[in-house]
């Protein structure tokens, strides 16, 4: 949309080698960020809403509008939904990895969507129901056959979305199903190691179903502390199914790890909260417990 003679607003769909590719209207413009951004510690990234000026066919990014969130590795701004992808086999679904991602989403205000891919190769047992019980949108799909992929497409409308998960779970294959006419690179999974080779190198946004999907590298390496989730006492708020049990434990200072008469633990025993979810919570809690106060203040 034009602001005046040569000023436009747009969204960065790719940033590489010091250039930003900004979509405005139906066109994409190659732009250079203005030099003062580096001094100000600003690095325009995919997903950023920006103002830029045109000089001929090329432009200069003049301003980056306020972000609602930002992922540093890989760099991506203003994410609405994170689709957390797991596979039935090769590699098998890892509940702890999924739960680390959902905790990060809860902490930074991104909606997590759980996707179990490769349904044509096996089943996922109780895991899909565990996440539905936790209140998350959960889909069982096959990128190979197309099963369930149309339902995922509906979730992309009007959003900036990204897909994450271990290498080899089929993220690129799934995106190829969703992004008509766009072919992303896919890698073969190492049978010996049970994981795949990273095939994606830069973040790029693709238009699909009225929104944007980010093709992103490196999401399987995210850590809680990358997103300032480094206080063990805050972790319980990242498990939404725990919330209705707060205040019902014997001890006001209950950590919901192993205390007697803990309402959360009782809910696990009764099947109201999935055992795998609580096990992940305890594992993450113990990891965060090892972080010293001076390390928290340093971040």
N, C-alpha and C positions, 0 to 999 in steps of 0.2 A: 504493500500500500504506500502510495506516495505521500510524503509529508510536505514537501515543497519541491522546487525545481529539480534538485538532484539528491534529495535525502529519501531514504527508504527504511522501512522496518522489515526485518525478516528473521529467519531461524537458521542457525548454522547446522548444516547437515553433514559436514565433514571438515576436519581441521588437520592439516598435515604439512610438514616441512615449512612452517611459518605462514601458510596460506589458509584462509577460511573460505569455504564454499557456502554461500548464503542463499537460501531460497526465499524469494519474495514474489508473491503472485504465482505465475506459472514459469518463472525463470530462475536460473541459478547463476549467481555472480561470483567470480573469483575476487577475493578481497584480501588486503593486507591489514592486520591490526595496526592502529596508530602506535608510534614508537613509545609513548609514555605508559602504555599498559605494563610493560616489563618493569618499569620503576615502581609502579603501583602494585605490583604483585598479582596482576590480572592476566589470566591465560584463557582467551576465548576458546570455548570447546563446543563439541557437538551438543545440540540441545539448547544452547544459549539463544535467547531472544536479543537481538541487537539492532542498533541504528547504524546505518552506513551511508556514505556519500559516494556517488558515482562520478567517475571521470572517464568518459568514453564508455568502453564495455567493462571496465574493471572498477573496483571500489576500495574504500578504506573504512574499516570498522571504527566508528567514533565512540560508541557507548555500548556497554553490556548491561542489560536490564537486570534487576534484582532476581536472584535465583531462589527457587523454593527448596532446592537441595542440590548437592553436588557430590558425585563419586569421583574420587581421585585416581583410582586404578581399576579400570581404564577411565579416562576423563569423560564424564557425561553429566550434563546439567538438566535439571527440571524433569526428572524421571517421575512418571505417574504410576506405572505398574512394572513389577519385576516378575517374570515368568521363570519359576525355578524348575528346571528340567532334570528328571532322573530317568534311568533306563531299567528295563526289566532284567536284562543280563548284559554283560560285557560293556560297561561295568555295572554291577548290581547297585540298586538304590542305596544311598547312604543317609539314614535319617538324621544323623548328627550334622552333616553338611546342609541338608535341607533346613534344619531348625536353626542353624547359624544364620542362614540367609533370611529366614522369616524374622528372626530377632533383629537383624540389621534393618530390614524393611520397617518393622514396627518402630524402631528407634528414630529413623530419619523421615518417617511419614510417607512411605511408598507402599502401595497395596501389593502384597505378595499373592501370586497365583501359582498353584502347584500343578505341574504337568508331569505325568508318568508316561514316557515314550517307549516305543518298541513293544507294544502290547501284542504284536504278532509273534514275538519270540518267547513270551512267558507271561506270568501274572505277578501282581505286586502284593498278594496276600492281604493283610489287614491295613497296609499303609494308606491307601486312598481314603478309607473310612476314618482313619485316625486324623487326617487333616480336615476332612469335612466336619468331623465332630469338633475340631478346634475352631471352626467357623471360616475356614478358607475355601475359596473357589478351587475345586480340584477336578482335573480332567485326566482321563486315561485315553491315550491316543497312539496312533502308529503313523509316523511320517512316511513309512514305506507304503502302506496301503491307503492312507488318507483318513482312516477311521478317527473320528472325533475332531479333526482339524478345523472344520467349519465352525464348530462351537467356540474354538479359541479365537478365530477370526473376529467373531462378534465382540470379544472382549477388548479388541484393539481400537475400536471406534473412538476417535477424539482424544487419544492418549499418546504420550511418548512412552513407549514400552521397551524393555530389554529382556533378553533371554540369558539365563545363566545356568551353570551346572558343570560337573566334571567333564573333561575332554572325553569324547566318545559317546556321550549320551544322545547325540543326534540333533544338536541345536541347529547346525547349518542345514541339515536335511529337512528339519521342521520348518525353518525359515524359507527354504526353497519352495515348500508347499504353500506357504502363506503369501509370499512375495511373487506374484505372477509376473513372468517375464524377466525376473532377476535370478541369476544363478550364483550362489555363494560357494566358496571352496569348501570341500569336505575332505576329511582325512580318514584313513583306515585305522582301525583300532588295533593296538598291539595285543595279540592274544596272550602273549607271555606276561605282560605287565597288567593287562586288564584296563588299560587307559589309552586314550588317543593322543595324537600329536596336535598341538595348537595350530590351527589353520588360519585364524583371523588375526590381523596385525593392527588395524586401525579402526577407530569407532566411526561408523557411518550410519546415518538415518535414512531409511527407505520409507516411502509412502505406502500405506496399506490400510484399507478399510476406514478411511477418514481419519487416520492417525499416522504416527511414525513408529517404526520399529528400528531399534539400534542393533547393528551387528557388532558385537563387542568381544574383545579378547580378555582372557585373564580373570574372569569372574570367579573361578573356582578357588582363587588364592585369597579372597577377601577375609579379613579378620575383624572381630568385633571392635578392637581398639582402633582400627582405621577410621571408625565412625564415632569416636569419642564414647563408645559404649565400653567403659572401663571400670565402672563402679558395680560391684556384684549386687548391691542392694537395689539397683535400678533394673536388673535383668528380669525380675518377676513381671514387670510391666510390659515386657516384650513377648509374653505368653498370654494372649488375651483370654484363653479359657480358664486361667487361674483367677481372674479378677473377681468373679462372683464368690470366691471362697476367702477373699481377704477379710480380715477381722473376725473370722470364725475359728481361728486356731487357739489352742490353750495359751500360748505365749504371744504377747504383742510383738515381740522381736523375732518371731518365727521366720526362718529362712526358707522353709518348705523343702529342705534337703533330707533330714532324717529325724526331726523332732517328734516326740509323742503327741498324739491328738492334733496332728496337723490336718487341717481341712483339705488341703490340696492333696496330700498323700492319701487320705481317706477316699478322695474322689478318684484317684488312680486305682486304688484297690477295688472300688465299685465299678470301674469301667467308664466313669464319666469323663476322665481325662486319659488319653492314650499313654500306656507305659513308656513307649519309645520317646514321647514328648518329654515326659518327666526325666527320663534318663539323660536326654540331651541337656535339659536345664541343669541338672546336677553336674554334668561334665563341664559345661560352660561356667557355672558358678565356681567350681573348683579352680578353673583356669584363671578367672578374674580375681579370685581370692589371693592368688600369688602376686598380683600387681601391687607394688608398694605405693603409699600415698604420694611420695615425691615423684614417682613416675606418672601418676595421674595429673598432678599439677603441672608437669612438664609439657603435657600434650596440649 
